[in-house]
Amino acid sequence: MTTSLPGPEALSERLVASVTAALEVAAVELGRRLGWYRALDGAPATAAQLAERTGTDPRYAREWLEQQAVAGVLAVDDPAAAPEQRCYALPPGYGAVLVDELDPLYTVPLAWAAMAFVRNVPRLERVYREGTGLGWAEMGRDAREAQAAANRPFFAGPLGSEVLPALPDVDAALRAGGRVADVGCGLGWSSIGIATAYPAARVDGFDVDTPSIEQARAAAETAGVADRVTFTVADVAALGERDGGYDLVTAFECVHDLADPVGVLSAVRGLVAPEGTVLVADEKVDETFTAPGGDVDRLMYGYSLTCCLPDGLSTRPSAGTGTVMRPATLAAYAWEAGFAGVDVLPVEHDFFRFYVLRPG
């Protein structure tokens, strides 16, 4: 029995602080949806000015501005001024966190995702009782788009500038026009990021979610890479070796969602060329279960309860992995799928751990 738990009063205080934080997250999501952060970026405003810029109600704008200032997110020129006269500004550098969709510090999608996932709690009560699931298609557009937006800065930057260059054979193959299969590509930002970083490479993205693939195709057109990037609605486990020969097969933050991870990884072995590479990125959770746990584990268990485990259990039979897939779990799946082992790539990231699956 652990002895490091807080006392009742400390636990009560922690829950009150958590409720405050949850409501502040909701305010961030309102700021994103209403375009208020974007409208304030480089352009301070009173409540009336912000409302006029964004086509919103000035009384609601005033309340939000005051809340954001009290929460320490926005700066206010004169707190003692009349409410209608106070001018609010986005502090220097805060645009990276709240506005710039490609900046590594862009954190707003986490608030977006949290609100999307928490919204499903009444439905989760039902599936928890029934032992059923809740797939991405049922979670709705917000869940899908928030998840993609949260990972987009990594896919647009460090994936092509740090992670793939750390694999010399992969880097050389892609520079020479190599082929990539991006498994579980979602809205396609990973495929687009690879194609952007390697102008000669060709990338095929696969996902079972039709709306995600439709958005991915549109994004590839906008990014100007549609001539080298294709997206297909497909269960990779159903693809055969005839579809293989890829220099690189990737699975970014999706193995823990799979009902049949061993089946999919077995299919991945058929996709990759004999001298090719299989790269998996998944959550950087602790290697062993610890209670109380660290911040990353706490976050990932939250995601697992509200999203990933219900999604994984929406198809039966299911491995029921959940978001907190520790290295030993992935190694066991890879071994059963026919790989010889798993190596961890020495690339640092706050939330991801990168695995290279050794061929069997």
Backbone hydrogen bonds in HBPLUS format (Angstrom, degrees):
<---DONOR---> <-ACCEPTOR-->    atom                        ^
c    i                          cat <-CA-CA->   ^        H-A-AA   ^      H-
h    n   atom  resd res      DA  || num        DHA   H-A  angle D-A-AA Bond
n    s   type  num  typ     dist DA aas  dist angle  dist       angle   num
A0011-LEU N   A0007-GLY O   2.87 MM   4  6.08 155.1  1.94 157.1 165.2     1
A0012-SER N   A0008-PRO O   2.91 MM   4  6.14 157.2  1.97 148.0 153.9     2
A0013-GLU N   A0009-GLU O   2.94 MM   4  6.23 159.5  1.99 150.0 155.3     3
A0014-ARG N   A0010-ALA O   2.90 MM   4  6.10 151.8  1.98 143.0 151.2     4
A0015-LEU N   A0011-LEU O   2.93 MM   4  6.22 154.7  1.99 150.4 156.8     5
A0016-VAL N   A0012-SER O   3.03 MM   4  6.32 156.1  2.08 148.6 155.0     6
A0017-ALA N   A0013-GLU O   2.97 MM   4  6.22 159.2  2.02 147.7 153.5     7
A0018-SER N   A0014-ARG O   2.84 MM   4  6.09 146.8  1.95 143.2 153.3     8
A0019-VAL N   A0015-LEU O   2.89 MM   4  6.16 152.2  1.97 148.3 154.9     9
A0020-THR N   A0016-VAL O   2.98 MM   4  6.28 161.2  2.02 150.0 154.9    10
A0021-ALA N   A0017-ALA O   2.92 MM   4  6.17 159.1  1.96 145.9 151.8    11
A0022-ALA N   A0018-SER O   2.82 MM   4  6.06 152.3  1.90 145.8 153.8    12
A0023-LEU N   A0019-VAL O   2.96 MM   4  6.23 159.3  2.01 153.5 157.9    13
A0024-GLU N   A0020-THR O   2.95 MM   4  6.20 147.5  2.06 145.5 155.3    14
A0025-VAL N   A0021-ALA O   2.86 MM   4  6.13 144.9  1.99 145.5 155.1    15
A0026-ALA N   A0022-ALA O   3.03 MM   4  6.38 148.3  2.13 141.2 149.6    16
A0027-ALA N   A0023-LEU O   3.07 MM   4  6.40 144.9  2.19 138.1 147.2    17
A0028-VAL N   A0024-GLU O   3.01 MM   4  6.35 148.3  2.11 142.6 150.9    18
A0029-GLU N   A0025-VAL O   2.99 MM   4  6.32 155.8  2.05 149.4 155.7    19
A0030-LEU N   A0026-ALA O   2.98 MM   4  6.29 148.1  2.08 143.4 152.1    20
A0031-GLY N   A0027-ALA O   2.96 MM   4  6.25 154.2  2.03 144.9 151.9    21
A0032-ARG N   A0028-VAL O   2.97 MM   4  6.34 147.4  2.08 147.4 156.3    22
A0033-ARG N   A0029-GLU O   2.93 MM   4  6.13 173.1  1.93 153.1 154.8    23
A0034-LEU N   A0030-LEU O   2.92 MM   4  5.94 163.2  1.95 153.6 157.8    24
A0036-TRP N   A0031-GLY O   3.01 MM   5  4.97 128.9  2.28 141.0 150.8    25
A0035-GLY N   A0032-ARG O   3.20 MM   3  5.24 152.1  2.29 101.1 109.4    26
A0039-ALA N   A0035-GLY O   3.05 MM   4  6.14 152.3  2.12 141.8 149.7    27
A0040-LEU N   A0036-TRP O   3.09 MM   4  6.25 135.3  2.29 140.9 151.7    28
A0040-LEU N   A0037-TYR O   3.08 MM   3  5.17 131.9  2.32  97.9 111.0    29
A0041-ASP N   A0037-TYR O   3.06 MM   4  6.22 123.9  2.38 145.0 159.6    30
A0041-ASP N   A0038-ARG O   3.30 MM   3  5.21 145.3  2.43  95.7 105.4    31
A0043-ALA N   A0040-LEU O   3.02 MM   3  4.90 171.4  2.03 112.9 115.2    32
A0045-ALA N   A0088-TYR O   2.90 MM  43  5.39 152.1  1.98 147.8 154.8    33
A0088-TYR N   A0045-ALA O   2.84 MM  43  5.39 177.5  1.84 139.2 138.5    34
A0050-LEU N   A0046-THR O   2.92 MM   4  6.12 163.2  1.95 154.7 159.1    35
A0051-ALA N   A0047-ALA O   2.94 MM   4  6.09 160.7  1.98 148.6 154.2    36
A0052-GLU N   A0048-ALA O   2.96 MM   4  6.16 155.1  2.03 144.6 151.4    37
A0053-ARG N   A0049-GLN O   2.97 MM   4  6.20 157.2  2.02 148.6 154.4    38
A0054-THR N   A0050-LEU O   3.14 MM   4  6.26 145.3  2.26 145.1 153.5    39
A0055-GLY N   A0051-ALA O   2.86 MM   4  5.63 118.6  2.25 145.5 156.8    40
A0056-THR N   A0051-ALA O   3.05 MM   5  4.67 157.9  2.10 130.4 135.7    41
A0061-ALA N   A0057-ASP O   2.97 MM   4  6.18 157.5  2.02 151.0 158.5    42
A0062-ARG N   A0058-PRO O   2.87 MM   4  6.02 154.0  1.94 143.3 149.6    43
A0063-GLU N   A0059-ARG O   3.13 MM   4  6.41 161.1  2.16 146.3 150.4    44
A0064-TRP N   A0060-TYR O   3.00 MM   4  6.22 163.0  2.03 153.4 157.8    45
A0065-LEU N   A0061-ALA O   2.89 MM   4  6.06 161.9  1.92 151.2 156.5    46
A0066-GLU N   A0062-ARG O   2.93 MM   4  6.14 163.1  1.96 153.5 157.8    47
A0067-GLN N   A0063-GLU O   2.92 MM   4  6.13 162.1  1.95 146.9 152.3    48
A0068-GLN N   A0064-TRP O   2.85 MM   4  6.05 162.1  1.89 153.8 158.5    49
A0069-ALA N   A0065-LEU O   2.98 MM   4  6.18 149.6  2.07 145.8 153.8    50
A0070-VAL N   A0066-GLU O   2.89 MM   4  6.13 163.5  1.91 155.2 159.7    51
A0071-ALA N   A0067-GLN O   2.86 MM   4  6.04 148.6  1.96 146.6 155.8    52
A0073-VAL N   A0068-GLN O   2.81 MM   5  5.19 160.0  1.84 170.3 164.6    53
A0074-LEU N   A0068-GLN O   3.23 MM   6  5.49 159.9  2.27 107.9 111.3    54
A0072-GLY N   A0069-ALA O   3.05 MM   3  5.08 153.7  2.12 100.5 108.8    55
A0075-ALA N   A0089-ALA O   2.93 MM  14  5.17 168.7  1.95 157.2 157.9    56
A0089-ALA N   A0075-ALA O   2.83 MM  14  5.17 155.0  1.89 146.3 152.0    57
A0077-ASP N   A0087-CYS O   2.93 MM  10  5.59 160.8  1.97 159.5 165.9    58
A0081-ALA N   A0078-ASP O   3.01 MM   3  5.49 162.9  2.04 118.4 123.9    59
A0085-GLN N   A0082-ALA O   2.78 MM   3  5.25 146.8  1.89 118.5 129.4    60
A0086-ARG N   A0082-ALA O   3.23 MM   4  6.44 129.4  2.50 155.9 168.9    61
A0094-TYR N   A0091-PRO O   3.08 MM   3  5.63 162.5  2.11 135.1 139.9    62
A0096-ALA N   A0093-GLY O   3.27 MM   3  5.86 148.9  2.37 111.5 118.0    63
A0097-VAL N   A0094-TYR O   3.06 MM   3  5.32 128.1  2.34 102.7 115.3    64
A0098-LEU N   A0094-TYR O   2.98 MM   4  6.18 155.4  2.04 153.5 161.3    65
A0099-VAL N   A0095-GLY O   2.74 MM   4  4.81 151.3  1.82 136.1 138.8    66
A0100-ASP N   A0095-GLY O   2.88 MM   5  6.04 161.7  1.92 152.8 156.6    67
A0107-THR N   A0097-VAL O   3.00 MM  10  5.34 154.4  2.07 130.5 135.4    68
A0103-ASP N   A0100-ASP O   3.23 MM   3  5.53 160.6  2.27 111.5 117.2    69
A0106-TYR N   A0103-ASP O   2.95 MM   3  5.32 166.5  1.97 119.5 123.9    70
A0110-LEU N   A0107-THR O   2.94 MM   3  5.71 149.2  2.03 125.2 133.1    71
A0111-ALA N   A0108-VAL O   2.95 MM   3  5.35 126.7  2.24 110.9 124.0    72
A0112-TRP N   A0108-VAL O   3.08 MM   4  6.41 160.2  2.12 153.0 159.2    73
A0113-ALA N   A0109-PRO O   2.78 MM   4  5.96 161.0  1.81 148.5 152.7    74
A0114-ALA N   A0110-LEU O   2.94 MM   4  6.05 160.1  1.98 140.9 146.8    75
A0115-MET N   A0111-ALA O   3.03 MM   4  6.25 163.9  2.06 153.0 156.0    76
A0116-ALA N   A0112-TRP O   3.05 MM   4  6.28 154.7  2.12 145.1 152.6    77
A0117-PHE N   A0113-ALA O   2.84 MM   4  6.06 161.0  1.87 159.9 164.2    78
A0118-VAL N   A0114-ALA O   2.91 MM   4  5.98 169.8  1.92 153.1 156.4    79
A0119-ARG N   A0115-MET O   3.09 MM   4  6.00 145.2  2.22 137.3 145.6    80
A0120-ASN N   A0117-PHE O   3.04 MM   3  5.63 155.0  2.10 113.2 120.4    81
A0121-VAL N   A0118-VAL O   3.03 MM   3  5.47 167.2  2.05 123.1 123.2    82
A0123-ARG N   A0120-ASN O   2.95 MM   3  5.29 119.0  2.33 110.2 125.7    83
A0124-LEU N   A0120-ASN O   2.79 MM   4  6.02 151.3  1.88 155.3 164.5    84
A0125-GLU N   A0121-VAL O   2.92 MM   4  6.18 147.5  2.02 153.0 160.2    85
A0127-VAL N   A0123-ARG O   3.13 MM   4  6.56 163.6  2.16 152.8 155.7    86
A0128-TYR N   A0124-LEU O   2.82 MM   4  5.87 156.6  1.87 153.0 159.4    87
A0129-ARG N   A0125-GLU O   3.16 MM   4  6.32 150.2  2.25 139.7 146.9    88
A0130-GLU N   A0126-ARG O   2.92 MM   4  6.16 158.8  1.97 152.9 159.5    89
A0131-GLY N   A0127-VAL O   2.74 MM   4  5.48 137.4  1.91 140.5 149.7    90
A0132-THR N   A0127-VAL O   3.15 MM   5  4.81 137.4  2.34 127.0 135.3    91
A0134-LEU N   A0310-PRO O   2.86 MM 176  4.93 156.5  1.92 105.8 113.8    92
A0138-GLU N   A0135-GLY O   2.96 MM   3  5.32 127.0  2.25 105.7 119.3    93
A0139-MET N   A0135-GLY O   3.03 MM   4  6.36 138.5  2.21 147.0 159.6    94
A0139-MET N   A0136-TRP O   3.09 MM   3  5.02 127.0  2.39  94.2 108.6    95
A0144-ARG N   A0140-GLY O   3.44 MM   4  6.74 165.7  2.46 150.2 153.8    96
A0145-GLU N   A0141-ARG O   2.87 MM   4  6.03 173.2  1.88 162.6 164.3    97
A0146-ALA N   A0142-ASP O   2.84 MM   4  5.78 159.7  1.88 150.0 156.0    98
A0147-GLN N   A0143-ALA O   3.17 MM   4  6.17 164.0  2.19 144.4 148.6    99
A0148-ALA N   A0144-ARG O   3.21 MM   4  6.42 161.1  2.25 143.8 149.0   100
A0149-ALA N   A0145-GLU O   2.88 MM   4  6.02 159.2  1.92 147.7 153.8   101
A0150-ALA N   A0146-ALA O   2.94 MM   4  6.11 148.6  2.04 148.1 155.8   102
A0151-ASN N   A0147-GLN O   3.38 MM   4  6.68 147.7  2.50 143.6 150.3   103
A0152-ARG N   A0148-ALA O   3.03 MM   4  6.07 127.5  2.31 143.2 157.7   104
A0154-PHE N   A0151-ASN O   3.11 MM   3  5.57 121.4  2.47 111.2 124.8   105
A0155-PHE N   A0151-ASN O   3.14 MM   4  6.43 163.6  2.17 157.2 162.3   106
A0156-ALA N   A0152-ARG O   2.86 MM   4  5.99 150.3  1.95 157.3 165.8   107
A0157-GLY N   A0153-PRO O   3.08 MM   4  6.07 126.4  2.38 136.0 147.7   108
A0157-GLY N   A0154-PHE O   3.25 MM   3  5.25 140.9  2.42  96.0 106.8   109
A0159-LEU N   A0154-PHE O   3.04 MM   5  5.99 165.7  2.06 164.0 159.4   110
A0160-GLY N   A0157-GLY O   3.14 MM   3  5.95 124.6  2.46 124.8 133.9   111
A0161-SER N   A0157-GLY O   3.09 MM   4  6.10 144.8  2.21 146.0 154.5   112
A0162-GLU N   A0158-PRO O   2.76 MM   4  4.98 151.9  1.84 137.9 139.6   113
A0163-VAL N   A0158-PRO O   3.03 MM   5  6.35 160.9  2.06 154.1 160.0   114
A0164-LEU N   A0159-LEU O   3.05 MM   5  6.15 175.6  2.05 164.5 165.2   115
A0166-ALA N   A0163-VAL O   3.04 MM   3  5.30 141.5  2.19 104.2 115.7   116
A0167-LEU N   A0164-LEU O   2.97 MM   3  5.42 163.7  1.99 117.1 121.6   117
A0170-VAL N   A0167-LEU O   2.98 MM   3  5.35 116.7  2.39 110.6 126.1   118
A0171-ASP N   A0167-LEU O   2.86 MM   4  6.05 168.5  1.87 163.4 167.4   119
A0172-ALA N   A0168-PRO O   2.97 MM   4  6.10 163.6  2.00 149.1 152.9   120
A0173-ALA N   A0169-ASP O   2.99 MM   4  6.10 158.7  2.03 142.5 148.8   121
A0174-LEU N   A0170-VAL O   2.90 MM   4  6.10 165.7  1.92 161.3 164.0   122
A0175-ARG N   A0171-ASP O   3.06 MM   4  6.17 153.9  2.13 144.1 151.5   123
A0176-ALA N   A0172-ALA O   3.11 MM   4  6.24 133.7  2.33 137.8 149.5   124
A0176-ALA N   A0173-ALA O   3.17 MM   3  5.12 130.8  2.42  92.0 105.3   125
A0178-GLY N   A0173-ALA O   2.80 MM   5  5.01 131.8  2.04 133.5 139.2   126
A0177-GLY N   A0174-LEU O   3.12 MM   3  5.10 164.6  2.15 104.7 107.6   127
A0202-ARG N   A0178-GLY O   2.99 MM  24  6.35 163.0  2.02 161.6 166.1   128
A0247-ASP N   A0179-ARG O   2.95 MM  68  5.37 130.8  2.20 128.5 141.7   129
A0248-LEU N   A0179-ARG O   3.20 MM  69  6.58 146.2  2.32 154.6 161.2   130
A0180-VAL N   A0202-ARG O   2.84 MM  22  6.21 145.4  1.96 155.3 165.3   131
A0204-ASP N   A0180-VAL O   2.80 MM  24  6.12 163.2  1.83 158.5 163.3   132
A0181-ALA N   A0248-LEU O   2.91 MM  67  6.40 155.9  1.97 154.4 162.4   133
A0250-THR N   A0181-ALA O   2.86 MM  69  6.31 159.5  1.91 158.9 165.5   134
A0182-ASP N   A0204-ASP O   2.81 MM  22  6.05 166.1  1.83 150.6 155.2   135
A0206-PHE N   A0182-ASP O   2.94 MM  24  6.14 163.4  1.97 159.9 156.3   136
A0183-VAL N   A0250-THR O   2.80 MM  67  5.85 155.2  1.86 158.2 157.1   137
A0184-GLY N   A0206-PHE O   2.78 MM  22  5.66 123.8  2.10 141.2 158.5   138
A0185-CYS N   A0206-PHE O   3.02 MM  21  5.75 156.5  2.07 138.7 143.5   139
A0188-GLY N   A0185-CYS O   3.00 MM   3  5.16 159.8  2.05 128.3 131.3   140
A0192-ILE N   A0188-GLY O   2.96 MM   4  6.14 166.5  1.97 158.8 162.9   141
A0193-GLY N   A0189-TRP O   2.85 MM   4  5.84 150.4  1.93 137.2 145.8   142
A0194-ILE N   A0190-SER O   3.02 MM   4  6.26 155.8  2.08 149.2 154.4   143
A0195-ALA N   A0191-SER O   3.03 MM   4  6.27 166.7  2.05 149.8 153.6   144
A0196-THR N   A0192-ILE O   2.88 MM   4  6.02 147.1  1.99 145.7 154.8   145
A0197-ALA N   A0193-GLY O   3.01 MM   4  6.16 156.2  2.07 143.7 149.7   146
A0198-TYR N   A0194-ILE O   2.92 MM   4  6.05 142.1  2.06 147.8 158.5   147
A0201-ALA N   A0198-TYR O   2.97 MM   3  5.48 154.7  2.03 120.6 128.3   148
A0203-VAL N   A0228-ARG O   2.90 MM  25  6.31 159.6  1.94 158.4 165.3   149
A0230-THR N   A0203-VAL O   2.97 MM  27  6.49 156.0  2.02 156.8 164.3   150
A0205-GLY N   A0230-THR O   2.75 MM  25  6.12 171.4  1.76 163.4 163.7   151
A0232-THR N   A0205-GLY O   2.89 MM  27  6.24 157.4  1.94 157.2 163.3   152
A0207-ASP N   A0232-THR O   3.24 MM  25  6.68 153.1  2.32 156.6 161.8   153
A0234-ALA N   A0207-ASP O   2.98 MM  27  5.59 144.4  2.11 120.2 129.5   154
A0213-ILE N   A0209-ASP O   3.17 MM   4  6.50 158.5  2.22 153.6 159.7   155
A0214-GLU N   A0210-THR O   2.97 MM   4  6.24 158.4  2.02 158.2 164.5   156
A0215-GLN N   A0211-PRO O   3.07 MM   4  6.30 158.8  2.12 147.6 152.3   157
A0216-ALA N   A0212-SER O   2.87 MM   4  6.09 149.6  1.96 146.0 155.7   158
A0217-ARG N   A0213-ILE O   2.97 MM   4  6.20 157.6  2.02 151.4 155.4   159
A0218-ALA N   A0214-GLU O   3.28 MM   4  6.56 158.1  2.33 142.3 147.6   160
A0219-ALA N   A0215-GLN O   2.92 MM   4  6.16 155.1  1.98 148.2 155.4   161
A0220-ALA N   A0216-ALA O   2.92 MM   4  6.17 152.1  1.99 150.4 157.6   162
A0221-GLU N   A0217-ARG O   3.14 MM   4  6.41 153.8  2.21 145.1 151.6   163
A0222-THR N   A0218-ALA O   3.05 MM   4  6.35 162.9  2.08 149.6 153.8   164
A0223-ALA N   A0219-ALA O   2.88 MM   4  6.07 150.3  1.97 146.0 154.4   165
A0224-GLY N   A0220-ALA O   3.05 MM   4  6.12 114.2  2.50 134.7 149.3   166
A0225-VAL N   A0220-ALA O   3.05 MM   5  5.38 158.2  2.10 155.5 155.8   167
A0224-GLY N   A0221-GLU O   3.09 MM   3  5.15 150.5  2.18 101.1 110.2   168
A0228-ARG N   A0225-VAL O   2.87 MM   3  5.57 160.4  1.91 122.3 128.7   169
A0229-VAL N   A0225-VAL O   2.98 MM   4  6.00 124.2  2.30 147.3 161.6   170
A0238-ALA N   A0235-ASP O   2.79 MM   3  5.57 159.0  1.84 123.3 130.2   171
A0239-LEU N   A0236-VAL O   2.97 MM   3  5.20 157.9  2.02 108.9 116.1   172
A0243-ASP N   A0240-GLY O   3.01 MM   3  5.73 161.1  2.05 117.0 122.7   173
A0244-GLY N   A0241-GLU O   2.86 MM   3  4.98 161.5  1.90 115.6 117.4   174
A0245-GLY N   A0271-LEU O   2.90 MM  26  5.97 108.3  2.42 121.9 138.3   175
A0246-TYR N   A0271-LEU O   2.97 MM  25  6.05 175.5  1.98 157.9 156.4   176
A0273-ALA N   A0246-TYR O   2.78 MM  27  5.15 171.1  1.79 142.3 139.6   177
A0277-THR N   A0247-ASP O   2.97 MM  30  6.25 151.4  2.05 134.4 140.8   178
A0249-VAL N   A0277-THR O   2.90 MM  28  6.34 156.5  1.95 159.9 166.6   179
A0279-LEU N   A0249-VAL O   2.87 MM  30  6.25 161.1  1.91 161.1 167.6   180
A0251-ALA N   A0279-LEU O   2.97 MM  28  6.45 139.2  2.14 156.4 163.0   181
A0281-ALA N   A0251-ALA O   3.08 MM  30  6.38 160.8  2.12 138.2 142.3   182
A0253-GLU N   A0281-ALA O   2.57 MM  28  5.50 161.1  1.61 151.1 157.2   183
A0257-ASP N   A0254-CYS O   2.92 MM   3  5.24 146.4  2.04 109.0 119.5   184
A0258-LEU N   A0255-VAL O   3.13 MM   3  5.36 151.3  2.22 107.0 115.3   185
A0319-ALA N   A0259-ALA O   2.76 MM  60  5.34 145.4  1.88 130.9 141.7   186
A0264-VAL N   A0260-ASP O   3.06 MM   4  6.35 161.9  2.09 157.6 162.6   187
A0265-LEU N   A0261-PRO O   2.91 MM   4  6.02 163.9  1.93 148.4 153.3   188
A0266-SER N   A0262-VAL O   2.86 MM   4  5.99 146.7  1.97 143.4 153.0   189
A0267-ALA N   A0263-GLY O   3.02 MM   4  6.29 150.7  2.11 140.9 148.5   190
A0268-VAL N   A0264-VAL O   2.87 MM   4  6.18 144.7  1.99 144.2 155.2   191
A0269-ARG N   A0265-LEU O   3.14 MM   4  6.44 143.3  2.28 140.3 148.0   192
A0270-GLY N   A0267-ALA O   2.93 MM   3  5.14 131.1  2.17  99.6 113.3   193
A0271-LEU N   A0267-ALA O   3.15 MM   4  6.54 125.9  2.46 137.3 152.1   194
A0271-LEU N   A0268-VAL O   2.96 MM   3  4.93 136.2  2.15  96.5 109.6   195
A0272-VAL N   A0268-VAL O   3.13 MM   4  6.36 151.4  2.21 158.8 163.3   196
A0276-GLY N   A0273-ALA O   2.82 MM   3  4.71 162.1  1.85 110.9 115.5   197
A0357-LEU N   A0278-VAL O   3.07 MM  79  5.48 158.3  2.12 146.5 153.3   198
A0280-VAL N   A0355-TYR O   2.86 MM  75  5.03 166.9  1.88 149.8 154.3   199
A0355-TYR N   A0280-VAL O   2.71 MM  75  5.03 175.7  1.71 163.3 164.9   200
A0282-ASP N   A0353-ARG O   3.06 MM  71  5.56 162.5  2.09 156.8 160.4   201
A0353-ARG N   A0282-ASP O   2.76 MM  71  5.56 156.5  1.81 162.3 168.7   202
A0284-LYS N   A0351-PHE O   2.62 MM  67  5.02 147.0  1.72 139.0 136.6   203
A0298-ARG N   A0294-GLY O   2.98 MM   4  6.23 157.9  2.03 152.4 159.4   204
A0299-LEU N   A0295-ASP O   2.97 MM   4  6.20 161.1  2.00 150.0 154.5   205
A0300-MET N   A0296-VAL O   2.89 MM   4  6.10 164.8  1.91 154.0 158.4   206
A0301-TYR N   A0297-ASP O   2.86 MM   4  5.98 154.5  1.92 150.5 156.6   207
A0302-GLY N   A0298-ARG O   3.14 MM   4  6.32 148.1  2.24 139.6 148.1   208
A0303-TYR N   A0299-LEU O   3.04 MM   4  6.45 153.6  2.11 147.8 154.7   209
A0304-SER N   A0300-MET O   2.85 MM   4  6.04 151.3  1.94 141.3 150.1   210
A0305-LEU N   A0301-TYR O   2.94 MM   4  6.13 162.5  1.97 150.4 153.0   211
A0306-THR N   A0302-GLY O   3.25 MM   4  6.38 157.3  2.30 145.6 151.1   212
A0307-CYS N   A0303-TYR O   2.77 MM   4  5.50 134.3  1.98 149.1 157.7   213
A0308-CYS N   A0303-TYR O   3.17 MM   5  6.34 144.5  2.31 130.8 138.6   214
A0309-LEU N   A0304-SER O   3.09 MM   5  5.13 153.7  2.16 124.2 131.9   215
A0311-ASP N   A0307-CYS O   2.93 MM   4  6.05 152.1  2.01 151.6 160.6   216
A0312-GLY N   A0308-CYS O   2.85 MM   4  6.05 163.4  1.88 150.5 155.1   217
A0313-LEU N   A0309-LEU O   2.91 MM   4  6.10 150.6  2.00 153.3 161.2   218
A0314-SER N   A0311-ASP O   3.07 MM   3  5.15 159.4  2.11 105.5 111.6   219
A0325-MET N   A0323-THR O   2.83 MM   2  5.70 131.9  2.06 110.1  95.0   220
A0329-THR N   A0326-ARG O   2.88 MM   3  5.43 130.7  2.13 115.6 128.7   221
A0330-LEU N   A0326-ARG O   3.31 MM   4  6.75 157.2  2.36 154.9 161.2   222
A0331-ALA N   A0327-PRO O   2.92 MM   4  6.13 162.0  1.95 152.8 158.5   223
A0332-ALA N   A0328-ALA O   2.98 MM   4  6.14 148.1  2.09 139.5 147.2   224
A0333-TYR N   A0329-THR O   3.06 MM   4  6.38 157.5  2.11 149.6 155.3   225
A0334-ALA N   A0330-LEU O   2.86 MM   4  6.10 165.1  1.89 157.1 161.2   226
A0335-TRP N   A0331-ALA O   2.92 MM   4  6.06 159.8  1.96 145.9 151.4   227
A0336-GLU N   A0332-ALA O   3.05 MM   4  6.20 164.2  2.07 147.5 151.5   228
A0337-ALA N   A0333-TYR O   2.94 MM   4  6.14 138.9  2.11 142.7 154.6   229
A0337-ALA N   A0334-ALA O   3.14 MM   3  4.98 123.3  2.48  90.4 105.2   230
A0339-PHE N   A0334-ALA O   2.93 MM   5  5.34 161.5  1.97 153.9 147.7   231
A0338-GLY N   A0335-TRP O   3.06 MM   3  5.24 157.6  2.11 104.7 111.8   232
A0340-ALA N   A0358-ARG O   2.82 MM  18  5.33 143.6  1.95 136.8 144.9   233
A0358-ARG N   A0341-GLY O   2.80 MM  17  5.13 155.4  1.86 140.3 147.1   234
A0343-ASP N   A0356-VAL O   2.91 MM  13  5.15 167.7  1.92 149.1 153.1   235
A0356-VAL N   A0343-ASP O   2.76 MM  13  5.15 161.3  1.79 151.9 158.4   236
A0345-LEU N   A0354-PHE O   2.71 MM   9  5.31 163.1  1.74 148.8 154.6   237
A0347-VAL N   A0345-LEU O   2.77 MM   2  5.63 139.4  1.93 107.2  94.9   238
